[in-house]
Amino acid sequence: MARFNFSAKIRIGTKLGLSLGLGVVLVAGMIVSEQINSNVIEALVATADKQQASVNESTNTEVLMQKAQIAGRDLRMAQSAAQVDSLLVQLQQVGREADLLLSSLDAMTVTADQRQRFNDIKEFSTSYIAALSDIGSKRAAILSLFKKLDEAETKWTRSMNIVVNSEQFSFLSNMNATDSLIREAESAFKDARTAAWRYFVLSESSQVLRIAGAADLATRKLNFARRDVTNDVVSRGIDGLSAIVPEYIAILKSITDTIDLQNRIQTERVGPTEVAARLLLDRAVAVSTELSDRATHDATAGVAKANRIRLAVGLAVTLLLIGTAMFAALAIGKPIRRIGEVLMRLANGNTSVGYLRSDNRRDRQCGFVHLRRTRDRGVDADANRGRHPGADGCGRLGRRAGIEQRSRRIAVDR
């Protein structure tokens, strides 16, 4: 039975095409693999950068929260309306920056719980800024009331000086006693103001009682002085002082009420909101840091994996290229070399060459008959038939070989 040789059945052109096609496929595979790895690495690095940006923005949000806290503290300590206005402008700027940062964090966040956390922080931040702004407004109102208090005190001082320095007052029979009562009323008047400032600065509840007591004392002293005075001019002056006291006390009450409202805002709105926002922000920063570390680790692992894939694909391509080269050398180069050797023998006049194998059995017996006849036209045909049994039946085939040798592949018998 004849041995089946698949390589001998394939033409040399087909083998060359297969070799080139395999090389193109290998190069295309390398390009596709590199593109896939590059896309994967790019996606991982982009995710890591996004998470790191989230950490940075979270840290910036913490900084803005600290700025808001400092602005709120300065608002509670402001001593002028201009300072309050400046701090309120600064606070509104901090609020806008915080809103932008938290909106960008919401867009960067990849997890639903973290996104909800940043939305809650945004709401707390808005409420916190609004509460601090209310405190600033109350502070400005308090400072305005103290300005009115100064005006009332100036009016008191001027009216008192008019009374005690008047000519009629100096002719009173009980001038010393009346002057003492008016001075005591002035002292109580100043005590009420001092108590108001202490309550404003220290929020001491006892100062409210001190203000009320001082006001009552001032009113009683003026009433005592008015009762003992018989001169109409002096009496009208003391009545004027008595009229200032209720106005002064009303301003003090407005001050204390506004201070109470400011303290209530601080206790009920600013404090809880600040604590809740701080806890959420700390948790958000911790989660963002954890996600960033995880994304960085995934990116590093992805780069390492991509490098391993590159090495594996490169090694595989190298081995396949080596195999392709060996295939080309064995399946293409060796037959061409053998054909070249036969042709060189024929060119040197050696017509005793072996038979060629082809796809046809009779061609394998008679393939070179026509070539030898063509090369050695001076050789006798009978001699050729004597050397090569079976050549008598190949004349026709020999002639046909000259025609078909341009289109058929003839392999050398191994």
GIPE-V111954 format. One record per pair of residues at least 24 apart in sequence whose C-alpha atoms are under 6 Angstrom apart, sorted by the first residue. I is the first residue (numbers start at 1). GAP is how many residues later the second one is. D is the distance in Angstrom with one decimal. If there is no record, write none. Layout:
BEGIN
i:gap:d
I:GAP:D
I:GAP:D
END
This chain:
BEGIN
i:gap:d
11:398:5.8
37:269:5.6
44:255:4.9
45:254:5.6
48:244:5.9
48:247:4.7
48:248:5.1
51:241:4.6
52:240:5.4
55:233:5.3
55:234:5.8
58:227:5.7
72:60:5.7
75:61:5.6
81:59:5.5
121:156:5.6
124:149:6.0
124:153:5.8
128:142:5.9
128:145:6.0
131:139:5.8
135:127:5.6
142:113:5.7
163:74:5.5
178:47:5.2
181:40:5.3
181:44:5.8
185:33:4.1
185:36:5.4
188:26:4.8
188:30:5.3
356:56:5.0
356:57:5.4
357:54:5.5
357:55:5.7
357:56:5.1
358:52:5.1
358:53:5.8
369:29:5.8
370:28:4.5
END
